[in-house]
């Protein structure tokens, strides 16, 4: 019979013990569980940004979503109409009139008539009133030129009609 020698056993490195199938399966399950928990936590876009880079002493939380937080009214309201819009051009004070309508409006202007009567009466107007009267008279001149009218047209037409009547009646 052979007897094992005690000297051989103690001198060399011991062999690693082989794992059983159950131990291998358990290690695989543990690795799988560890692998499963990798990655970011759910909702990391909303919660992770403020915690990672900013100080916790900040009183107001910053919302990382982009866009305006201003509430938008869904229904039609009167308050919306009263506020002026930034991008709209302001409406002109008077609507676009044809030259004839504008000329009629200027000729029937009460303020202009009153100031012209004061001028004819010999009064002197303030610089502001005089400038306003001059601008209105200039505009009337421009409109009359556009329409092909002149101040003397009415008088000339009356004289021509009188001349024609004299010729027709017998030449006096």
Secondary structure as GFF3:
##gff-version 3
##sequence-region A 1 172
A	DSSP	alpha_helix	6	11	.	.	.	ID=ss1
A	DSSP	alpha_helix	21	36	.	.	.	ID=ss2
A	DSSP	alpha_helix	44	53	.	.	.	ID=ss3
A	DSSP	alpha_helix	78	82	.	.	.	ID=ss4
A	DSSP	alpha_helix	99	107	.	.	.	ID=ss5
A	DSSP	alpha_helix	110	120	.	.	.	ID=ss6
A	DSSP	alpha_helix	127	147	.	.	.	ID=ss7
A	DSSP	alpha_helix	153	169	.	.	.	ID=ss8
###
